Amino acid sequence: MLVFFGIFGAIAFLQWKDRRWIHKRFKPGDILIMSFGVTFYGCEMDAGRLSQQMGMLALLPYGLLYRARFLGKEFKISGDVIRAVY
């Protein structure tokens, strides 16, 4: 039971940290949707095998933002290339 609360607490802390980062960077009205625990498998142009990174995804009025949780990498996709969001 203690392990369950430890894992739950770690997940809650990481989400709080990600949420705090996004709220410091953007105005509250700019954030349409946030999703945590998103897996990113790398870019096609990266050499070598695919890497797997966990992070968060934010939908903004002008595009998408992905931020890796531990590496701090950020990827931005501008809104003019997004065709649909479901």
C-alpha positions in Angstrom: 0.0 0.0 0.0 2.9 2.4 0.8 4.4 1.7 -2.6 1.1 2.7 -4.3 1.1 6.1 -2.4 4.7 6.6 -3.2 4.1 6.1 -6.9 1.0 8.2 -6.9 2.8 11.0 -5.0 5.7 11.0 -7.5 3.3 11.3 -10.4 1.4 14.1 -8.7 4.6 15.9 -8.0 5.9 15.6 -11.6 2.5 16.9 -13.0 2.6 19.8 -10.5 6.1 20.7 -11.7 5.0 20.6 -15.4 1.9 22.6 -14.7 3.9 25.2 -12.8 6.3 25.5 -15.7 3.6 26.0 -18.2 1.7 28.6 -16.1 4.9 30.6 -15.6 5.5 30.7 -19.3 2.0 31.3 -20.7 -1.1 33.3 -19.7 -4.0 31.2 -18.4 -6.2 32.1 -21.4 -3.5 30.8 -23.8 -3.7 27.2 -22.6 -6.6 25.3 -24.2 -5.6 21.7 -23.2 -2.7 20.1 -21.3 -1.9 16.5 -21.3 0.7 14.8 -19.1 2.6 11.5 -19.6 2.9 12.0 -23.4 5.4 9.7 -25.1 7.6 11.2 -27.8 9.7 8.8 -29.9 12.0 11.3 -31.6 12.3 13.0 -35.0 12.8 11.2 -38.2 15.9 13.4 -38.9 17.7 12.3 -35.7 20.5 9.8 -36.4 20.5 6.4 -34.8 17.7 4.5 -33.2 14.5 6.2 -31.9 14.6 7.6 -28.4 11.6 7.4 -26.1 10.9 10.5 -23.9 8.1 11.2 -21.6 6.7 14.7 -21.2 3.7 17.0 -21.5 1.8 18.4 -24.4 0.0 21.8 -24.4 -2.5 22.9 -27.0 -2.3 26.7 -27.5 -4.4 28.9 -29.8 -1.4 29.3 -32.1 0.0 25.7 -32.0 1.2 22.8 -30.0 4.1 22.6 -27.5 5.7 19.4 -26.3 8.2 19.5 -23.4 10.3 16.5 -22.3 10.0 16.0 -18.6 13.6 15.2 -17.7 15.6 16.4 -20.7 13.9 19.8 -21.0 13.7 19.5 -24.8 10.9 21.5 -26.4 9.2 21.1 -29.7 6.8 23.6 -31.1 4.4 23.0 -34.0 2.8 26.1 -35.4 -1.0 26.3 -35.7 -1.0 26.9 -39.5 0.2 23.3 -40.2 -2.3 21.7 -37.8 -5.3 20.4 -39.8 -7.6 19.1 -37.1 -7.6 18.4 -33.3 -9.9 15.6 -32.0 
